[in-house]
């Protein structure tokens, strides 16, 4: 795996580690003292491995040791262990602990600088396409912009579900006059739910009739998509290419956003 894939994998493993405890916090009526004790015992047996893997990740880049970032992660792991010991029998406190420390550890992992070195990221199957794009999306730290004429409702649960809540997500797609009515209506239905969760400060939807290219912008890096991502499951080969992240290329995207129609966002708080 490259560093971006490793970063996404660490976040996935963190979720696996905490999921049995989250089940106890969400459904305390299903668990007695013995099942809580078993879940706690399993957590304490398993926790050292992901913590060790995170430490190794902070040292993976040749000639770099991200000790400052690791220190914050180490403190968060320590607080997580102490909190589980203290709050395993208190579902309300346990839920608050898991939410806080999951965010702290995830943000710490995302704070480790990584880059995608390959100019062309080739995905040779529908599933590998999904994995590559999802890894890029869930490891964004500040902003994600997706430009595609044919965005559909599957985008949200496939790729945007695990984008950190503090990341500003912007979608730019064709207007309904150029889309199949049922597909666009389904897209808007899920977009409204996504908007209700993230709010106009962290989610923006814009339509524009003059879209030609398909771009995915993750923080400061632009990727060109070799096809509409909604069709990726129907293709045996799909390509993402790194595009020069120049001011000129970002200006092209900004021009589309500035001249399009905002369906939801900072100037349109009610989703159309």
N, C-alpha and C positions, 0 to 999 in steps of 0.2 A: 504494500500500500504506500502511496505517497503521503506526505505530511497532512494534506487536507483530508484524505480518507482516514488517516489515523486519528485526527482530531474529531471527526464525526463519530468514529467507532468508540472513542472514549466516552463521548456524551451518551451514546446508546447503552454502553455497559453501565454507566452511572444510573440510567433509568432502570435497567434490570436489577441492579443492586437494591434500589429503593422501592421497587414495585410491591414486594410482599409487605413492607411496612406501610406503604400508602394504602394497601387494601385494609389493614387493621385500622388505620385512621379514618378511612371512608366508611367502613362497615364494622364498627365495634361490636354490634350485636351478633356477628357471625363468629366471634373469637372469644374463647375462654382463656383462663390464665395459662393453661398448658400450650395452647396454640400460639399465644403471644410470646411465651418463653422460647418456643421452637423457632419462631420467626426471628427473635432477637439473637438466639444462638447462631442461626445461619448467617445473619448479617455480620456478626462479629468475626465469624470464621472466614467470610468472603471478603470483607472490606479491605484487608491489607493488599490484596492483589491489584484491584483497580487503582488504589492510591500509589502503589509502586509503579504501575504502568504510566500514571500521570507524571510521576517524578521522572521516569525515563524519557517521556515525551518532552519535558522541559530541557533535556540535554541532547536531543536527537540531531539538532542542526549542528553541523561540524563547526567547531570553533566558538560555540555559544553555550552558555549555561544560564538559563533564565531563573536565577536564584531569587530575585525580587518577586517575580510572579509566583514561583514555587512557594515562597514563604506564605503568601496569602492563601494559596491552595492548601498548604499544610495546616494552617490555622482553621480553615473551613472544615477539612476532614476531621480534625480534632474536636471541633465544636459539634459536628454531626455525631461522632461516637459518644461524646459525653451526653448529648441531648437524648439520644436513644436510650442510654442507660437510665436517664432520669425520667423520661416521659413515655416509656413504652406502654404503661398502663393508663395513660391519659390521652385519649384520641384527639382532643382539641389541641392540646399542646404539641402532640406528636405531628399533627398535620401542619401546624405553623412552622415547626422545626424543619420538616422535610421541604416545605416550600422555600424557606429562607436559605437553607444550606444547599439545596439543589441549584438554586439560582447563583449562589456564590461560587460553587464549584464549576458549574457550567460556564459562567462568565470568566472565571479564572482560566479555564481551558481555552476559551476563545481569545483570551488576552495574549496567548503565545503566538508570536508572528509566524505565519506560514504562507507559502506561496505555491501556486500550481506551476511547475516548471515547464510542462509540456505545452507547446504552442497549439497542437491539435490534440484534443481529448477524444479518443475514439471509443465508442461504446458499441460492441459487436452483437448485442442482443437487446430486446426490449427491457429486460430486467437490469442489465448493466447500465443502460441509458437512465433508467429510473434512479439507480444508486448514485451515479455520477452527479446528476442534476440535484438530487435531494441532499447530497453531501455539501454541495456548493451553497444551497439555500439555508441549511440549518447551521452553517458556520459563519454566516454573515454577522457583522457586529454593529453596523450603523445604518446602511441603506441597501435596499434591493429594488431594482427597477426591471420590470419584465415587459418587453415590447413584442407583441405577436398579434397578427390580425385575427387569429382564430382561438383565442383563449376560451376555455370552456370550464364547466363546473368542477371537473376532476382536478384542476390545478390546485385547488385549495386543500383537499385532503391528501393528495399525492405529494405535493412539494412545499406548500406554505404552512401546513399545520404546525411544524416544529420550528418555524422561524422565531427567534427570540422576540418577546413581546415589546422590547424597547427599540427594535429595528423599524425604520420607516419603510413600508412596502408601497410601491407604486406600480400599478398595472396600466398599460396602454394598449388598447385594442381597437378594432373596427367598430363603428357605430351600428345600431340595430338595422339601419337601412341597407347595410351591406352583408348582413348575417342571416342565417336561417333562424326564423322566429323562435321556434321551440328551444333550440340550443342556446340562443342568447338569453331567453327568459329563464332557463335553468341556471345559467351562469350568474344572472343578476340575483336570483333567489339565494344562492350560496354567498354571493358577495355581500348581500345585506347582513347575513349572519356574521360574516367575517368583520364587517364594519362595526357591528354592534359590540363585538369583542375588543377590537383594537382602537376604535375611535378615530376621528378625523385628523388627529395629530400624528398617528402612526399608520394610517392607511389612506391611499388615494387611488381613485379609479378615473381614468380619462379615456375618452374615445376620440378617434381622429380618422378621417377617411383617406388620408394620404400616407399610410404605413406600407412600406415595402420590405424592409429588413426585419429580421427577428433577432433581438438582442436580449441578453441577460446581463445586468450590471450588478455585481456583488461588491459592495464598498467601492474601491477604486479601480476594479478590474472589469472590463467589458468582454463578453463572449458573444460570438455569432453562432446561432443555432442553425444546424443544417436542415431543419424542417420545423414545422409547427409541432410543439411538444405533445399536443393532443393526439397526434398521429404516430408518436414514437412506438407505441405498442404494436403498430401494424407494419413496422419496418424492421428488416433484419440488420440494418446498419444505420447508425445515427452519429453525427459528428458535431462536436462543439469546438470552436476555434477561438483562441485568444486574439482579441483585437487590440491594437495599440490604444492605450488609455490616454489619448491626447485630449487637450482642451477642445480641439476641433470636433472630435468624435462625440464628446459629451455635449457640445453645443448643438449637434444635430438632434440628439435625444431631447435636450431642453427645449429646442424650438418646437418639436412636436407636442411636448407637454404644455408649453405656453400658448400654443395656437389651437389646441384641442378643446373639447368640451368636458368639463369636470362633472362627473356623475356623483362623485362623493369625495370629500376631502376638506382641506382647510377653508375653502370658500363655499362649500356645499355640504353643510352638516346633515342635511336630510337626504338619505340615499334615494335616488330616483327609482 
